[in-house]
Amino acid sequence: MSALEPHIVDRDRTTGWIEVVCGSMFSGKTEELIRRLRRARIARQHTKVFKPTLDERYSDEEVVSHNENSVTTTTVAVPEEILDLVAEADVVGIDEAQFFDDDLVRVCQALAADGHRVIVVGLDTDYRAEPFDPIPQLMAVAEHVTKLHAVCVVCGAPANHSQRIVPGEDRVLVGATEAYEPRCRECFAPEPVTVTRPRPHTEALRMVPEDANGAPDDSSSAGDPSR
């Protein structure tokens, strides 16, 4: 059992539970969701995955990580729709949860009470490093919380902030490497910045090797932002 993963099968339980996987952009959150879902399927569990209609960066029919691993998903406009579509799924995955409203907390609680294992993935802070609802509320009610870190592209330290590098003050600006980069506390700025230096990490983010379980291989040169 992975240290990141609390359970795959627990047949003695009569209720479900909530797992939250959070962190900055490019920290491997969606990769971790995909890994847990694959392991659940190996355990012959039925899985169902949802994401908000707002997130159409890579595909409107799949959850896709930044290095292009994917799993089939259902897009929904509001959390309430999940309750109508979840059917007999043992495991329910919810990606990009920060784009849903606070009603997602009630929906996840209802799913867990009904016996589902709920895996929620999202940003815990916005581009200003302020708590990004509803992830903090979900972290408070979840049985298991995993916080992942990216690699700061400026100094190579563990990164827990999503630095915006394009103009704009809207809290929600859907984007990837063209709009954000991971930074540590020291290198982070709470306002959008202009980046003029070379950004070779944009390709490296798509080329992270995986271990046998489908998780990113941390043995790669994580301290070198150019790789």
C-alpha positions as CSV (number, residue, x, y, z in Angstrom):
1,M,0.0,0.0,0.0
2,S,1.4,3.4,-1.0
3,A,2.2,5.9,1.8
4,L,0.1,8.3,-0.2
5,E,-2.9,6.1,-0.4
6,P,-4.9,5.2,2.7
7,H,-7.1,2.4,1.3
8,I,-7.9,0.4,-1.8
9,V,-10.3,-2.1,-0.4
10,D,-11.8,-2.2,3.1
11,R,-14.7,-4.6,3.0
12,D,-15.4,-4.3,6.8
13,R,-16.6,-0.7,6.4
14,T,-20.2,0.2,6.0
15,T,-19.6,3.8,5.1
16,G,-17.3,5.4,2.7
17,W,-14.7,8.1,3.2
18,I,-13.2,11.2,1.7
19,E,-9.6,11.6,0.5
20,V,-8.3,15.0,-0.6
21,V,-5.2,15.4,-2.8
22,C,-4.1,19.0,-3.0
23,G,-1.1,21.2,-3.8
24,S,0.1,23.7,-6.3
25,M,-0.1,23.4,-10.1
26,F,2.3,20.9,-11.6
27,S,2.6,19.0,-8.3
28,G,1.2,15.7,-9.7
29,K,-2.4,15.9,-8.2
30,T,-4.2,14.6,-11.3
31,E,-1.4,12.0,-11.8
32,E,-2.1,10.8,-8.2
33,L,-5.8,10.7,-8.9
34,I,-5.3,8.6,-12.0
35,R,-2.9,6.2,-10.1
36,R,-5.4,5.6,-7.3
37,L,-8.2,5.0,-9.8
38,R,-6.1,2.5,-11.7
39,R,-5.3,0.6,-8.6
40,A,-9.0,0.6,-7.6
41,R,-9.8,-1.0,-11.0
42,I,-7.2,-3.6,-10.4
43,A,-9.0,-4.4,-7.2
44,R,-12.1,-4.9,-9.4
45,Q,-13.9,-1.8,-8.1
46,H,-16.1,0.3,-10.3
47,T,-14.9,3.9,-10.6
48,K,-16.6,7.0,-11.9
49,V,-14.7,10.3,-12.5
50,F,-16.1,13.9,-12.7
51,K,-14.7,17.3,-13.5
52,P,-16.2,20.8,-13.9
53,T,-17.3,21.9,-17.4
54,L,-15.0,24.9,-16.9
55,D,-11.9,22.8,-17.3
56,E,-11.4,22.1,-21.1
57,R,-7.7,22.5,-21.3
58,Y,-6.9,19.1,-22.7
59,S,-10.2,17.2,-23.3
60,D,-13.8,17.6,-22.3
61,E,-14.2,13.8,-22.1
62,E,-11.1,12.9,-20.1
63,V,-9.2,13.9,-17.0
64,V,-5.8,14.6,-18.4
65,S,-2.6,15.3,-16.4
66,H,0.0,17.8,-17.5
67,N,2.2,15.0,-18.8
68,E,-0.8,13.7,-20.8
69,N,-1.9,10.6,-18.9
70,S,-5.7,10.4,-18.9
71,V,-8.8,8.6,-17.7
72,T,-12.4,8.9,-19.0
73,T,-14.5,11.5,-17.2
74,T,-18.0,13.0,-17.0
75,T,-18.2,16.8,-17.0
76,V,-20.8,18.4,-14.7
77,A,-21.8,22.1,-14.2
78,V,-22.7,21.8,-10.5
79,P,-21.8,19.3,-7.8
80,E,-25.4,18.2,-7.4
81,E,-25.3,16.5,-10.8
82,I,-22.7,14.1,-9.4
83,L,-25.3,12.5,-7.1
84,D,-27.5,11.8,-10.0
85,L,-24.7,10.3,-12.2
86,V,-22.6,8.3,-9.7
87,A,-24.7,5.1,-10.0
88,E,-23.1,2.1,-8.3
89,A,-19.5,3.3,-8.4
90,D,-17.4,2.1,-5.5
91,V,-14.9,4.9,-6.0
92,V,-15.7,8.5,-7.1
93,G,-13.0,10.8,-8.4
94,I,-13.5,14.5,-8.6
95,D,-10.8,16.5,-10.4
96,E,-10.2,20.3,-10.4
97,A,-12.5,20.6,-7.4
98,Q,-11.5,24.3,-6.8
99,F,-13.7,25.2,-9.8
100,F,-16.9,23.9,-8.0
101,D,-18.8,26.0,-5.5
102,D,-19.1,25.2,-1.8
103,D,-21.9,22.8,-2.3
104,L,-19.3,20.2,-3.3
105,V,-18.6,19.7,0.5
106,R,-22.2,18.6,1.0
107,V,-22.2,16.4,-2.0
108,C,-18.9,14.6,-1.0
109,Q,-20.3,14.1,2.5
110,A,-23.4,12.5,1.1
111,L,-21.4,10.3,-1.2
112,A,-19.2,9.1,1.7
113,A,-22.2,8.5,3.9
114,D,-23.7,6.4,1.1
115,G,-20.7,4.1,1.1
116,H,-18.5,5.6,-1.7
117,R,-14.8,6.2,-1.5
118,V,-14.5,9.8,-2.7
119,I,-11.1,11.1,-4.0
120,V,-11.2,14.9,-4.4
121,V,-8.3,16.7,-6.2
122,G,-7.7,20.4,-6.4
123,L,-5.7,23.5,-5.7
124,D,-5.7,24.5,-2.0
125,T,-4.5,28.1,-2.8
126,D,-5.1,30.5,-5.6
127,Y,-2.5,32.6,-7.5
128,R,-2.3,35.0,-4.6
129,A,-1.6,32.1,-2.2
130,E,-5.0,32.6,-0.5
131,P,-7.1,29.5,0.4
132,F,-9.1,28.3,-2.6
133,D,-12.6,27.2,-1.6
134,P,-13.9,24.6,-1.3
135,I,-10.7,22.7,-0.9
136,P,-9.9,23.9,2.6
137,Q,-13.4,22.9,3.8
138,L,-13.0,19.5,2.2
139,M,-9.6,19.1,3.9
140,A,-11.4,19.7,7.2
141,V,-14.0,17.0,6.8
142,A,-11.9,14.4,5.0
143,E,-10.5,11.3,6.6
144,H,-7.3,11.5,4.6
145,V,-5.4,14.5,3.2
146,T,-2.4,14.4,0.9
147,K,-0.5,17.6,0.1
148,L,1.8,17.3,-2.9
149,H,4.6,19.7,-4.0
150,A,6.0,20.7,-7.3
151,V,9.6,21.9,-8.0
152,C,10.3,25.6,-8.0
153,V,11.4,26.5,-11.5
154,V,13.5,29.4,-10.1
155,C,15.6,27.7,-7.4
156,G,14.7,24.0,-7.4
157,A,13.2,23.9,-3.9
158,P,9.9,22.2,-3.2
159,A,7.1,24.5,-4.6
160,N,3.7,25.0,-3.0
161,H,2.6,28.1,-4.9
162,S,1.2,28.6,-8.4
163,Q,2.9,31.7,-9.9
164,R,0.7,33.5,-12.5
165,I,2.9,34.7,-15.3
166,V,0.3,36.4,-17.5
167,P,-1.7,39.6,-16.7
168,G,-5.1,39.4,-15.1
169,E,-6.7,39.8,-11.7
170,D,-9.6,37.2,-12.1
171,R,-9.3,34.5,-9.5
172,V,-10.1,31.8,-12.0
173,L,-7.9,31.8,-15.1
174,V,-7.8,28.3,-16.6
175,G,-4.3,27.6,-18.0
176,A,-1.2,25.5,-17.9
177,T,2.5,26.2,-18.5
178,E,1.6,29.3,-20.6
179,A,0.0,31.0,-17.6
180,Y,1.5,29.5,-14.5
181,E,4.7,28.0,-13.1
182,P,5.4,26.4,-9.7
183,R,7.4,28.4,-7.2
184,C,8.5,28.0,-3.6
185,R,7.7,30.5,-0.8
186,E,10.8,32.6,-1.3
187,C,10.5,32.9,-5.1
188,F,6.8,33.4,-5.2
189,A,5.1,36.8,-5.8
190,P,1.4,37.4,-5.0
191,E,0.8,39.4,-8.2
192,P,1.3,38.3,-11.8
193,V,4.9,38.6,-13.0
194,T,6.5,38.7,-16.4
195,V,8.9,35.9,-17.2
196,T,11.7,36.7,-19.7
197,R,14.2,33.9,-18.9
198,P,14.2,30.6,-20.8
199,R,11.5,28.1,-19.5
200,P,12.8,24.6,-20.5
201,H,10.8,23.1,-17.6
202,T,7.6,23.4,-19.8
203,E,8.7,20.4,-21.7
204,A,10.1,18.6,-18.7
205,L,6.7,18.8,-17.0
206,R,5.4,16.6,-19.8
207,M,8.2,14.1,-19.7
208,V,8.4,13.0,-16.1
209,P,9.0,9.2,-16.0
210,E,6.7,7.0,-14.1
211,D,7.3,4.1,-11.8
212,A,5.5,0.7,-12.0
213,N,2.4,2.0,-10.1
214,G,1.8,4.9,-12.5
215,A,3.2,7.5,-10.1
216,P,5.9,10.1,-11.0
217,D,9.4,8.8,-10.5
218,D,11.0,11.0,-7.8
219,S,14.5,9.7,-8.7
220,S,14.6,12.1,-11.6
221,S,16.6,15.4,-11.2
222,A,13.9,17.2,-9.2
223,G,16.3,19.8,-8.0
224,D,17.2,20.9,-11.5
225,P,14.4,23.0,-12.9
226,S,15.9,22.7,-16.4
227,R,15.2,19.0,-16.5
